[in-house]
């Protein structure tokens, strides 16, 4: 099996690399793409350990962005040959800094509302020099006995984004989003393949022609939040616009919102072969 969308402890998966790779091996994953949010920092160490499990690793990233014309938010996946690209990491540094500052302020608000956790305790749950996320804060709250689950009523009270006319969470801070064309450009300029992530999740299919005009090269057809109709439409659009087909679990570990297993959505061997062929055609940044 081939799962081209997982997250690690370098973003918002609380499992260790060893735990993740053990899970991948148990369900029979042959190849996986690490697509952490706004960073590629953890890919090298993940690749090194993956050798002991017989799992090949494709370097990737996931970047949230927006179409300001319509106000629609989306995520773009980038797939690369190199496991670390300084230009990508440095370009996204300001976004990571804002997210880290937001997390610090979120912990302060949580404490002001009577929850006895500390910033230091939250930091201990994340990898060194990694961005703190609401998942880390919720885990600290769980360990202190304030909740049994990470994504239950307390999460909604603290971190709800205010969409669908629901009350904004007490500790929610919005993060600035790049325009989607800027994200696509960043990925392509650094030898990557930009792919629209889970378009069925936010019903983004009508934006595909515009995204293709801006350089989009792939579409994630297989995703746990896709219905059969979503998958069929994504595959049809891939054929129409000659887009690379990808798919994966969007795995966030045993503490993920849906507690899904890696490999529950995956590419067939033939689809993976076509994807990998496209990746091999991408320009290499390594100078010989």
Secondary structure, 3 states (H helix, E strand, C coil): CEEEEECCCCCCCCCCHHHHHHHHHHHCCCEEEECCECCCCCHHHHHHHHCCCCCEEEEEEEEEEEECCCCEEEEEEEEECCCCCHHHHHHHHHHHHHHHHHHHHHHHHHHHCCCCCCHHHHHCCCCCCCCCCHHHHHHHHHHCCCCCCCCCHHHHHHHCCCHHHCCCCCCCCCCCCEEHHHHHHHHHHCCCEEEECCCCCCCCHHHHHHHHHCCCCEEEEECCCCCHHHHHHHHHHHHHHCCEEEECCCECCCCCCCCCCCCCCCECHHHHHHHHHHHHHCCCCCCC
